Amino acid sequence: MDKQLEEKLAKKGVYFTHLVKELVTTLVKANKPLSVDDVLIIFSKKKFFPYKTSLYRQLSRLAKLDIVEESVFSGIKHYCFVFEEDHHHHFECDECGYVEKISAKNCDDFVSKISRKIKKKGHKTTSHSFVLKGLCSKCA
């Protein structure tokens, strides 16, 4: 893991156990949301076998620190590294469940319009998330 990233995360209160280092490194390299089962498969190839409950506990802690984002795809929680990244959305294939990160640079006007409508009703927007659904190139 990059030393500079490790220092920034340490300032946010992240303790770098072997599990946390492997988890963050895996999520950064994946560049897409991963389920706990996906993470366990990657870890097993490295001969690293943490308990599933430990993974969930660390991912939950990292999500509370805004380092990891939790999303649900096909009824399964997935986790994506988001610390100091540009905001993004996701594409999910209806057929095979493939998930891909998509840049949100062109969504600002759309989000602002919706946020204004919500604010008129007395609500306050704190974040947003969009999932585009369809068929990936393999399933289309």
N, C-alpha and C positions, 0 to 999 in steps of 0.2 A: 504494500500500500504506500502511496505517496506520502512522504513525511509532512508536507505542507497541509495536506488534507487531514492527516492524523492530528496535527496540532490544532487546526480549526475545530475539529470534532471534539477534541479534548476540552476546549474552551466551552463547548456546549454541555459538558458533563458526561461525555462518553468515556467509559472505562474500557481499555483495550485488552480484553481477554483474547485468547486464541480464537474463540468462537466469534466474537465481534469483528475481529480483523478479517477472518475468513468470510463472514457474512457480508460485510461492507465491500470487500474486494470482489466477491461474486456478483453482488448487485450492480456495482459500477461496471464491471466487464460485460454483464448481460445486456445492458442497454435496452431492456424490456422488462415488464413485470414478470416476476417468478412466483410460483406457489411454493409452499413449504416442501412439497414433494419434489418439485423441480430442484430446489436448493439441496435437498438430501441426496438426489441423484448426482449432482455435481460434486458434492462433498464426498460421496462414496468413491468416486473416481480418484480422489486425492487421499483415499484411505482415512477419512475423517468421519466419525460416526457419533455426532452429538444426539442427545435426546430431542425428540420432536417438541416436547413441552419447553425445553430450553430455547429452542429456535423461536417458538411463538412468543415467549416471554421477552426475548431480546428484540424481536421485530416490533412488538407492541411498544417497548420502551423507546426504540428509535423513531417510531411513528409519533409518539408524544413530543419528541424533541425536534420534529419537522425535518428529519433526516431521511426518513423512508415514508412513502405514501402507500396506504392500503387501498386497494380497489377490489371489487368483486366481479369476476368474469365467470360465466357459466356456473354460478353458485359457489365458486371457490375463491377464497381470499388470495390475492396476489400482492406482491410487494415490489416497489420500484424505488431506486435511489433518487432523491430529489434535492438534496442539500446543495444550495447555490446553483441550481440548474434553472434554465428558463422554464416557464410553465409549459405544460404539454397536455395533450389528451391522448386517447387510445383508439385504435381500430381493433375490433374483435371479429373473427370469422365465425359465422353461425354454424358452419359445417364441422370444422376440425378444432375450433377453439383457439387458433393462433391469435396472439395479441402483439400489437406493435405500437410503439410510442409515436405520436404525431405532434409536430411543433404547433403551438397555439398562437403564433405571431399574427395571423390574419383574423383572429377571433375577437380582438379587443373591442371593436365597434359593436358587435353583436352582444357581447357580455355587458357592455356599458348600457345598452338599451334595455336589456332585461333587468339589470340591477336598478335602473331608474324606475321601472314599472313596479318592481318589488318594494322599493323604498316608498313609493306613493301609497302603498297599502300598509305602511308602518313596519315593514320587515327590514332587517339589516343583513346584507350579504357578507359573509366572511370568507368564502371560498367557492369554487365551482369545479365541476368535473363533467366532461362529455365523453361518451363512448360512441363511436361510429361503428355500426354493425353492418355486416354484409358477407361476401365470400372473398377469401384470399385468392391470390393468383393460382394456387394449386387446385383449389376447389371450384373455381369459376368455370 
